[in-house]
Amino acid sequence: MQFSKKKIENKSKLMESIADTLKNCSDFTMQKIISENSNTEIYKLYFNMLINVQIIDEEILKPLANNLGDINNTQDLQKLITEGKIYHSDIKVETDKDKIIEAMLDGCFALVCEEQGYVFDTRNYSRRSIDEPQNESVVLGPREGFIEARTTNISLIRRRLQTPKLKVIDEDVGTETKTKVSVLYMEGTANQELVNDVLERIRSIDIPALISITDFEENMVERKYSVFPQLVSTEKPDKVAANIIEGKVAVIIDGFPMVYIMPAVFAMFMQAPEEYNINYFVSSFIRLLRYLSTFITLTLPGLYISVITFHQEMLPTTLAKSIIASKQDVPLPAYLEIIIMLLAFEILLEAGNRMPKTAGQTVSIVGALIVGEAAVNAKFVSPAVVVIVAASAICGFVIPSPDMSNAVRLGRMFLVVTASLAGLYGMSLALITAIYYLSGMTSFKTAYLKPFADNGGKALLADTLIRTPSTKRKDKMVRWKV
């Protein structure tokens, strides 16, 4: 058996088409396999660095070399594969040029004889090992996190849901990238209308490339200009498995280390998987504390501005005197102090995120201390403002979802502006408008504020505001129906 990279004469139309499409691709290899006892031409095709060379040599080329003299046409080659002389666990027969090229771009190896191609799954993608989630810290419970490999992420969920009811449907997104997107749901539990809606939205995504997360999110959500997250993203397989059991749908995108859960409602962004690994009294207290902290981080700066600027009569005399004393020699009004310190905090937070991990936390902590102390000593801001901004920032870190945390940070700035303009009246109007807006939002035809604004609030204590014991929850795992 000989291999040749020279220009091949009298190629089949299929080979000519493939060669013409992939010309000027230096990482593409096309070689002709020549037999001394036969005039049959077989071509091996693959992209370098995408294949597992050992599998190709041992399972495909070596058996092919031993039986090459018996191949006179494509039927003989197919017979060798059928009889198991050339054996591989995943072999597909393709006659379409585009499908063969698409498979090779996905890491497959192809043999082409006459007008027929045989595609072997020989992927050899480099991937990082399964590690602890970076954005969802865990004290108790599983520490496995998703990685960029879609197949590995599916296996992490399969290992937790070992049932044939777990269905996986694959779709391609992106006319150029052909990014694999997998939809997972529990048959008989998930609403089929929800599944069809998710699949329809994925199939309707018309973009050349799925490179960033927003390319997917903005094409899936109903309100594309809302700051509030409408899809739940997580790095934890146990969280995805629990939501699939409840009837939700999960979406895995190849190349991204997180999985989306839909539909998304507000209460889901306030829950953490770790709550189900500790005592329900403790987890209920933590959950209530989380809601309280969210309210504090959202309203505290605006409330301070309102009271200091417009409603001084609401302050006790002793507290009013203390604040007045702290503001002596401070040239800026209260609302400018708050806005400047909030912006300084946001800048320090962003700087910490962009710095290397070894220096990022140091920059955030030391920078905040230095800036805060220096600003107070220079009489640039009052000590009360530093306390207010610090308390608001710490409460914001209690929110488990980074997406919801970002939305609350923007909402906090909006309330600061309204409080600066109209005091408590402006804040009240802004909060009422926000609640009205959220009440009208839906995620895949599910009310965003469910169960707060749905079913008359009957499910408020059904594992929402507090975590009920597992023995008391209806259907054991089901918290509240979608």
Buried (B, 14 or more C-beta within 10 A) or exposed (E): EEEEEEEBEEBBEBBEBBBEEBEEEEEBBBBBBBBEEBEBBBBBBBBEEBBBBEBBEEBBBEBBEEBBEBBEEBEBBBBBBEEEEBEBEEBBEBEEBEEBBBBBBBBBBBBBBBEBBBBBBBBEBEEEEBEEBEBBEBEEBBBBBBBBBBEBBBEBBBEBBEEEEBBEBEBBBBEEBBBBBBBBBBEEBBBEEBBEBBBEBBEEBEBEEBBEBEBBBEBBBEBEEBEBBBBBBBBBBBBBBBBBBBBBBBBBBBEBBBBBBBBBBBBBBBBBBBBBBBEBEEBBEBBEEBBEBBEBBBBBBBBBBBBBBBEEEEBEEEEBEBBEEBBEEBEBBBBBBBBBBBEBBEEBBEBBEEBEEEEBEEBBEEBBEEBBEEBBEEEBBBBBBBBBBBBBBEBBEBBBBEBBBBBBBEBBBBBBBBBBBBBBBBBBEBBEEBEEEBEEBBBBEBBBBBBBBBBEEEBBEBBBBBBBEEEEBEEEBBBBBB
